């Protein structure tokens, strides 16, 4: 039953191809590397306050890598959004169908308790991407201009901290499934006891 339910959920909400995502990311990366000069010019047109330090000891490839990474992140964002949306819909479908099998209920509850659920993974990835974007926004102008970021500015940047849903909120959400599981188990136990007594 768990395998059938999972297959049904994946048939209704098929995940996008990871190979297609990697191919699009690579294609965007190659196109960005070829157009790094134009991308840099557009960046400086948007940020006229920056003065490029031509005498900087910062290697030029750092600036190119920054522009390439930023452009690839922007270009592949719709694909990642599709992945996350499809995964969330599939999880909701599995949540509605979980009462068909006690194994699905137990698996979901244990995954939530252990912190290995796909929902937790999506929360982590979303916070990591937001942190990366915020860091790039702070450090990007210095990298683009070829200047070193002041040490006090570096130390003032907040470290990454994953803010997860506390366990006291996870348990009540899983309570209906656990009650149903206990009820089903008690019915089976009563039926087995009655049959043994006969």
C-alpha positions in Angstrom: 0.0 0.0 0.0 2.7 2.6 0.8 4.4 1.9 -2.5 1.1 2.2 -4.4 0.2 5.4 -2.6 3.7 6.9 -3.4 3.4 5.9 -7.0 -0.1 7.5 -7.3 1.2 10.8 -5.7 4.2 10.9 -8.0 2.0 10.1 -11.1 -0.4 13.0 -10.1 2.5 15.4 -9.3 5.5 14.2 -11.3 8.8 15.9 -10.2 10.7 17.8 -12.9 13.8 16.2 -14.4 17.0 16.8 -12.4 18.9 16.2 -15.6 17.0 19.0 -17.3 17.8 21.3 -14.3 21.5 20.5 -14.5 21.5 21.0 -18.2 19.8 24.4 -17.9 22.1 25.4 -15.1 25.2 24.5 -17.2 23.8 26.3 -20.3 23.1 29.4 -18.2 26.6 29.2 -16.7 28.3 28.9 -20.1 26.2 31.8 -21.6 27.1 34.0 -18.5 30.8 33.3 -18.8 30.7 34.4 -22.4 28.8 37.5 -21.6 30.6 38.4 -18.3 31.8 41.7 -19.6 28.3 42.9 -20.6 26.9 41.6 -17.3 29.6 43.6 -15.4 28.8 46.7 -17.4 25.1 46.4 -16.6 25.9 45.9 -13.0 27.9 49.1 -12.8 25.2 51.0 -14.7 22.8 49.9 -12.0 25.4 50.7 -9.3 27.0 54.0 -10.4 28.2 54.6 -6.9 30.8 51.9 -7.3 34.3 52.8 -8.3 36.3 49.9 -9.8 39.7 49.6 -8.2 41.9 48.6 -11.2 45.0 48.4 -8.9 43.3 45.8 -6.7 45.2 42.5 -6.0 41.9 40.7 -6.1 42.0 38.1 -8.9 39.7 38.9 -11.9 38.2 35.4 -11.8 36.5 36.2 -8.4 34.5 39.0 -10.1 33.6 36.7 -13.0 32.6 33.9 -10.6 30.4 36.3 -8.7 28.5 37.4 -11.8 28.2 33.8 -13.1 26.9 32.5 -9.8 24.4 35.3 -9.4 23.1 34.9 -13.0 22.9 31.1 -12.7 21.0 31.4 -9.4 18.5 33.8 -11.1 18.2 31.8 -14.2 17.6 28.4 -12.5 15.3 29.9 -9.8 12.1 29.0 -11.7 13.2 25.4 -12.1 13.9 25.1 -8.3 10.5 26.8 -7.6 8.9 24.1 -9.7 10.7 21.4 -7.8 9.6 22.8 -4.5 6.0 23.4 -5.5 5.7 19.9 -6.9 7.3 18.3 -3.8 4.9 20.3 -1.5 1.9 19.2 -3.5 3.0 15.6 -3.4 3.5 15.8 0.3 0.0 17.2 0.8 -1.4 14.4 -1.4 0.5 11.8 0.7 -0.8 13.4 3.8 -4.4 13.0 2.6 -3.8 9.4 1.6 -1.7 8.4 4.7 -4.8 6.9 6.5 -4.8 4.1 3.9 -1.8 2.5 5.6 -0.5 2.5 9.2 3.1 2.2 7.7 2.7 5.6 6.0 1.5 7.2 9.2 4.4 5.7 11.3 6.9 6.7 8.7 5.7 10.2 8.5 5.6 10.7 12.2 9.1 9.3 12.7 10.5 11.4 9.9 9.0 14.6 11.5 10.3 13.6 14.9 13.8 12.8 13.6 13.9 16.0 11.4 14.4 14.1 8.1 11.1 15.0 6.4 11.0 16.6 3.0 9.2 19.6 4.4 12.1 20.2 6.8 14.5 19.9 3.9 12.6 22.5 1.9 12.5 24.9 4.9 16.3 24.5 5.3 17.0 25.0 1.6 14.8 28.1 1.5 16.6 29.7 4.5 20.0 28.7 3.0 19.2 30.4 -0.3 17.9 33.5 1.5 21.1 33.7 3.5 23.2 33.3 0.4 21.2 36.0 -1.4 21.6 38.4 1.6 25.3 37.7 1.8 25.7 38.3 -2.0 23.9 41.6 -1.6 26.3 42.7 1.0 29.5 41.4 -0.5 28.7 41.7 -4.2 29.4 45.4 -4.6 32.9 45.0 -3.0 33.7 42.0 -5.2 32.4 43.7 -8.4 34.5 46.8 -7.6 37.6 44.7 -6.8 37.8 46.2 -3.2 38.2 44.4 0.0 35.3 44.4 2.4 36.2 46.2 5.7 36.9 43.7 8.5 34.2 45.3 10.8 31.7 44.8 8.0 32.6 41.2 7.7 32.4 40.5 11.4 29.0 42.3 11.5 27.4 39.9 9.0 25.2 37.4 10.9 26.1 33.7 10.7 23.7 31.3 9.2 21.3 29.8 11.7 18.6 27.3 10.7 15.3 28.2 12.3 13.3 25.0 12.4 9.8 24.4 13.6 10.0 23.4 17.3 9.1 19.9 18.3 6.2 21.1 20.4 4.5 22.2 17.2 5.4 19.0 15.3 3.8 16.7 17.8 0.3 18.3 17.8 0.3 18.2 14.0 1.0 14.5 14.1 -1.5 13.8 16.9 -4.6 13.0 14.7 -2.5 10.5 12.7 -1.2 8.9 15.9 -4.7 8.7 17.4 -6.0 7.0 14.3 -3.0 4.6 14.3 -3.7 3.7 18.0 -7.4 3.2 17.2 -6.6 0.9 14.2 -4.1 -1.0 16.3 -6.6 -1.5 19.2 -9.3 -2.7 16.7 -6.9 -5.2 15.3 -5.8 -6.3 18.7 -9.4 -6.8 19.8 -10.2 -8.8 16.7 -7.2 -11.0 17.2 -8.0 -11.5 20.9 -11.6 -12.5 20.0 -10.4 -15.0 17.4 -7.9 -16.6 19.8 -10.6 -16.9 22.5 -12.8 -18.8 20.0 
